[in-house]
Each structure stands twice: as structure tokens, then as C-alpha cells.
Amino acid sequence: MKIFLPDNFIFHIINDSLPVKVSEQVIFKSPSLISKAIHETESSVGIIPTFDLLTHKDFFVSSKFGVAFEGQLSTTYLYFKSESKKVSEIILSGEISSLEPIIAKILFKELYNSEIALSIEPDIKSLHNQNSMICGDFNFSSGKFMTGISLAEEVTELIALPFVNYLLASKDENLLNSFQNSLIGISDEIYSSVEEDSANLHFTPEVNEFIKSNISSAVFEFEQNDIDGINHLLLLPFYHGMIKEIVELNLV
């Protein structure tokens, strides 16, 4: 079995909490490449951005495990060059996946009544005092997140439910069911590793302390509220005319 995980600190923490024999099967990839890897690899599971289901409707999705955010901790942050959120353009940078461009369009329309244009800046370090959305660990390695706004907080405000950023998915229903059952109870180990400073974090002490203080706002083992969050999130592109059919979850 191959296990594909996004290459950011959250999933390195998860990986460190897996049994050694399971962890040996993990392959880290950019979030934007994981659904393709699952599609092309037999006997594989992976963590995908939620909106990847818009183009991979055949995937089975775990009802028990994924990653949802409900507070200041997120893998994506928004930055504004002024206090006003009335903007016309957002620059995307970092580990961009299918989720960020779609949610940016919806978020600004719903919360700020703004129609925004999107552009991509590959050179993340060139962004200075610009309206931007940055995805991935650069937010933390640079300390930049301290001046940003958590995407999780904004989406949670919008849908009044947890922001399920990542789903555990596979082409193989039985394999997915077996793997998700092996993860039962892993949340406690993840939280403990961070709160007891045994997690392998490579940021500054100040950033590590922020993650430690906010790790409890990340949800790994799902309840009905999180499933409702997935369904609500998947309805948004339909309501905004971005897709023609509502995506129905193949929950396992």
C-alpha cells in the first residue's frame, strides 16, 4: 500500500504518530499532486484537498479521518496591504491546490461582496505588502502568519461549520475502510506529541508555541459536524455556478 500525504508540517506530525510499518509506506507530495497519484497508483490512499472531489467524484472518502480547522491554526493565510478587505485582486502563492482559487472567489463574494481576480506568484519570497493568499509551511517558517488571517477562521464564519480542508480518500473502498479503522484514537497521540514538545517541529520557538497552543483547534477524527462541513463546502461551487452538478460523497 502507498500512502500519499501533503508535504506540510501538519502531516509530518500525523506521520510521526503512525506505527513505523505504516509510516514506511508514506510518500509526501504537494497537495495538488496527490489525487493524480491516487488515481494512477493501485492499492493507495491519500489525503486530498476537499475540492479535488469536484474532478474525482469516483473516489471513496473516509467518514472517520481527515483534517478540519476551526480557528487561528490553518495551512493557508490571507494577507492584506491595508485594513480594508475591499480588494479587487488576490495573489496566490505557495502550495496551491484546487481548493484555494475556488474558496477565494467564494469567500470574497460571500463575506465582502467583492468580485476578485486571481493571479499566481511562483516566487513566494517576492510578496511584500500585497493582497495575497499563501498556502503551506512558508507562513510559519517566515513567521508571516502573525500578520495574516487564518483561512480556516474565514471559512468557518462563512459556513458556520468546521472547515474540512483535507479528506482521506482512495479508489479502493475496502482498503480505505481498513486504513481508516487503523487510525482510530490517533488524535490523542497527535495532540500529545505537540503539547508535550515531542513533535518534530522545525520553526522558531515562538511559532512552535503558537502551534502548540492552537493544535486542539485542528480536528483529525471526524464526527457528524465535520461531515456536514464537507457537504456544505462542496455545495458552495454549485451555488456559485462554478459546477453544474452537486457532488455527492462516497462515504466509507
C-alpha positions in Angstrom: 0.0 0.0 0.0 1.1 3.5 -0.8 0.0 6.4 1.5 0.3 9.9 0.0 0.3 12.9 2.4 0.6 16.6 1.7 4.1 17.9 2.4 3.4 20.3 5.3 4.0 20.2 9.0 0.5 19.0 10.0 1.0 15.8 8.0 4.6 15.3 9.2 3.1 15.4 12.7 0.5 12.8 11.7 3.1 10.6 10.1 5.2 10.7 13.2 2.1 9.3 15.1 1.7 6.4 12.7 3.1 2.9 13.5 6.6 2.5 12.0 5.4 -0.1 9.5 2.7 2.2 8.3 4.9 5.3 8.2 7.4 3.5 6.0 4.7 3.5 3.2 4.2 7.2 3.3 5.1 9.4 0.4 5.0 13.2 0.8 3.8 15.2 -2.2 2.5 18.7 -3.0 -1.3 18.7 -2.2 -2.0 19.5 -5.8 -0.5 16.2 -7.0 -2.0 13.7 -4.6 -5.3 12.9 -6.3 -3.4 12.2 -9.5 -1.1 9.9 -7.6 -4.0 8.0 -6.1 -5.7 7.7 -9.5 -2.5 6.3 -11.1 -1.4 4.0 -8.2 -3.1 0.8 -7.3 -3.6 0.0 -3.6 -3.1 3.5 -2.4 -4.8 6.0 -0.1 -4.1 9.7 0.3 -5.1 13.0 1.9 -6.5 15.3 -0.7 -7.8 18.9 -0.7 -11.6 18.8 -0.4 -12.3 20.4 -3.7 -10.4 17.7 -5.5 -13.6 15.8 -5.3 -15.0 18.1 -8.0 -12.9 16.3 -10.5 -12.5 12.9 -8.8 -16.1 12.1 -8.0 -15.3 8.3 -8.1 -13.1 8.5 -5.0 -14.3 6.9 -1.8 -14.0 9.3 1.2 -13.3 8.4 4.8 -16.1 9.3 7.2 -13.7 8.9 10.1 -10.5 10.8 9.3 -9.2 13.9 7.6 -8.2 17.4 8.7 -10.5 20.1 9.7 -9.6 23.5 11.1 -11.8 25.7 13.4 -9.6 28.5 14.5 -6.4 30.5 14.1 -4.3 27.4 13.1 -4.5 26.8 9.3 -2.3 25.8 6.4 -3.4 28.9 4.5 -3.4 32.6 5.5 -4.8 35.7 3.9 -2.7 39.0 3.9 -4.0 42.5 3.1 -2.0 45.5 2.3 -4.4 47.7 4.3 -7.1 47.2 6.9 -9.8 47.3 4.2 -10.8 43.9 2.8 -12.4 45.6 -0.3 -9.9 44.3 -2.8 -10.1 43.5 -6.5 -7.2 41.1 -6.8 -5.6 38.3 -4.7 -2.2 36.8 -5.5 -1.9 33.1 -4.7 1.4 31.6 -3.8 2.9 28.5 -2.1 1.5 25.0 -2.2 -1.6 25.9 -4.1 -4.2 23.2 -4.7 -7.7 23.1 -6.3 -9.2 24.5 -3.1 -7.6 27.9 -2.8 -8.7 29.6 -6.0 -12.2 28.4 -5.6 -12.6 29.2 -2.0 -11.0 32.6 -2.5 -13.6 33.6 -5.2 -16.5 32.3 -3.0 -15.2 33.8 0.2 -14.8 37.4 -1.1 -18.1 37.3 -2.8 -20.0 36.0 0.3 -18.2 37.8 3.1 -17.1 41.1 1.4 -19.3 41.3 -1.7 -16.2 41.6 -3.9 -15.5 40.1 -7.3 -11.8 39.3 -7.2 -9.3 38.5 -9.9 -6.7 35.8 -9.1 -3.1 35.6 -10.1 -0.3 33.3 -9.2 3.2 34.3 -8.0 5.6 31.3 -8.0 8.3 33.3 -6.1 6.7 33.4 -2.7 9.5 35.4 -1.2 8.8 38.3 -3.6 5.4 39.0 -2.0 5.6 42.2 0.1 2.6 44.2 1.3 0.3 42.7 -1.3 -3.2 41.3 -1.1 -2.4 37.6 -1.1 -3.3 34.1 0.0 -0.3 31.9 0.9 -0.5 28.1 1.3 1.9 25.9 3.1 4.7 26.0 5.6 6.2 29.3 4.4 3.5 31.0 6.6 5.3 29.5 9.6 8.9 29.3 8.6 8.8 33.0 7.7 6.7 34.0 10.7 4.4 35.8 8.3 1.2 34.2 9.6 1.4 36.5 12.6 0.2 39.4 10.3 -2.3 37.2 8.4 -5.8 36.0 8.8 -6.4 32.2 9.0 -8.4 30.9 6.1 -10.0 28.4 8.5 -11.5 31.2 10.6 -12.9 32.9 7.5 -14.4 29.7 6.0 -15.8 28.6 9.4 -17.5 32.0 9.7 -18.9 31.6 6.2 -20.4 28.1 6.6 -20.9 28.0 10.4 -19.3 24.5 10.4 -15.8 23.1 10.6 -13.6 23.9 7.6 -12.6 20.4 6.4 -9.6 21.3 4.4 -8.4 17.8 3.7 -10.0 14.4 3.1 -8.7 10.8 3.3 -9.6 9.2 0.0 -8.9 6.2 -2.2 -10.2 4.4 -5.3 -10.4 1.2 -3.2 -13.3 1.1 -0.8 -12.1 -1.9 1.2 -8.5 -0.5 1.5 -9.8 2.8 2.7 -12.1 1.2 5.3 -9.2 -0.9 6.6 -6.8 2.1 6.8 -9.2 4.5 8.4 -10.0 1.9 11.1 -6.3 1.7 11.9 -6.3 5.4 12.7 -9.0 5.3 15.4 -7.6 7.0 18.5 -4.7 8.7 16.7 -5.9 12.2 17.6 -4.8 11.8 21.2 -1.3 10.9 20.1 -1.1 13.8 17.7 -2.2 16.3 20.3 0.1 14.9 23.0 3.1 14.9 20.7 2.7 18.7 20.1 1.6 19.7 23.6 4.4 17.7 25.2 7.0 19.2 22.7 7.9 15.8 21.2 6.6 16.7 17.7 9.3 17.3 15.2 8.6 21.0 14.5 11.3 23.0 12.8 10.1 26.5 13.3 11.2 29.2 15.8 10.2 28.7 19.5 7.6 31.4 19.1 6.0 29.7 16.1 6.2 26.3 17.8 4.4 27.7 20.8 1.6 29.1 18.6 1.1 25.7 17.1 1.2 24.1 20.5 -1.4 26.5 21.8 -3.7 26.0 18.8 -3.3 22.4 17.8 -6.5 21.5 19.6 -8.5 23.5 17.0 -7.4 21.0 14.4 -9.7 18.0 14.1 -8.4 14.7 12.8 -11.1 12.2 13.7 -14.5 13.2 12.3 -17.9 13.5 13.8 -21.2 14.3 12.1 -20.5 18.1 12.4 -17.4 17.6 10.2 -19.3 15.5 7.6 -21.8 18.3 7.5 -18.9 20.7 6.9 -17.7 18.7 4.0 -21.2 18.6 2.4 -21.7 22.3 2.9 -18.3 23.2 1.5 -19.0 21.1 -1.7 -22.3 22.8 -2.2 -20.7 26.3 -2.5 -19.2 25.9 -6.0 -22.6 24.7 -7.2 -24.4 27.6 -5.7 -21.9 30.0 -7.3 -22.3 28.4 -10.8 -18.8 27.0 -10.9 -20.0 23.4 -11.4 -23.2 22.1 -13.0 -23.9 19.2 -10.6 -23.8 18.8 -6.9 -21.0 16.4 -5.7 -22.3 13.5 -3.6 -19.8 11.9 -1.2 -19.0 8.2 -1.5 -18.5 7.9 2.3 -16.9 4.9 3.8 
